[in-house]
């Protein structure tokens, strides 16, 4: 798969992350592969390699500012999950 016109995109129906060639009309072509696990693994490794605990994006979508958190502490992870499930 040549690298030009390749993007990581989230499929609206399945929620999977694909590495896909984007057509001129802006849609995924037939040349694509699921990359969800690879993206999640690389993101986790990025947090670990860069000693990061949190990142936030300047991109604002509908008044929301997305953030990602990382911990390898199970007790902290459970507390964070409890907070996130309050919504």
C-alpha positions in Angstrom: 0.0 0.0 0.0 1.8 3.2 -1.1 2.0 5.9 1.6 0.4 8.7 -0.3 -3.2 9.6 0.7 -3.1 7.3 3.7 -4.8 8.5 6.9 -5.9 7.0 10.2 -9.6 7.3 10.3 -12.4 6.1 12.6 -15.2 4.3 10.9 -18.6 5.8 11.9 -20.5 2.5 12.1 -17.9 0.1 13.6 -15.9 2.5 15.7 -12.7 0.8 14.4 -9.6 2.8 13.5 -8.5 2.1 9.9 -5.3 2.9 8.0 -6.9 3.7 4.7 -6.4 5.4 1.4 -8.6 8.4 1.1 -10.3 8.9 -2.2 -10.7 12.3 -3.9 -14.2 12.5 -2.6 -12.9 12.2 1.0 -14.1 8.7 1.7 -12.1 5.5 2.6 -11.2 3.4 -0.4 -11.1 -0.3 -0.6 -7.4 -0.4 0.3 -7.5 -0.3 4.1 -6.7 -2.3 7.2 -7.9 -2.2 10.8 -5.3 -0.4 13.0 -7.2 0.0 16.3 -4.9 -2.3 18.4 -1.8 -0.8 16.8 -2.9 2.8 17.5 -3.8 2.0 21.2 -0.5 0.1 21.7 1.5 2.9 20.2 -0.3 5.5 22.2 0.3 3.6 25.4 4.0 3.2 24.5 4.2 6.9 23.7 2.9 7.8 27.2 5.5 5.5 28.8 8.4 6.5 26.7 7.8 10.2 27.2 6.9 9.9 30.9 3.5 11.5 30.3 0.4 11.2 32.5 -2.0 13.4 30.5 -2.4 15.2 27.3 -5.1 17.6 26.2 -5.9 18.8 22.7 -6.4 22.4 21.6 -9.0 21.1 19.1 -12.4 22.1 20.3 -15.3 20.1 19.0 -18.8 21.1 20.0 -17.5 22.8 23.1 -15.5 19.8 24.3 -11.8 19.6 24.9 -10.6 16.0 24.6 -8.0 14.7 27.1 -6.1 11.4 27.5 -4.8 10.0 30.7 -2.3 7.3 31.5 -1.5 5.4 34.6 0.0 2.0 35.3 -1.3 2.2 38.9 -4.4 -0.1 39.1 -5.9 1.7 42.1 -5.6 5.1 40.3 -7.1 3.6 37.1 -10.1 2.3 39.1 -10.6 5.8 40.7 -10.4 7.5 37.3 -12.8 5.1 35.8 -15.3 5.7 38.6 -15.1 9.4 37.9 -15.6 8.9 34.2 -18.6 6.7 34.8 -20.4 9.4 36.8 -21.5 11.2 33.6 
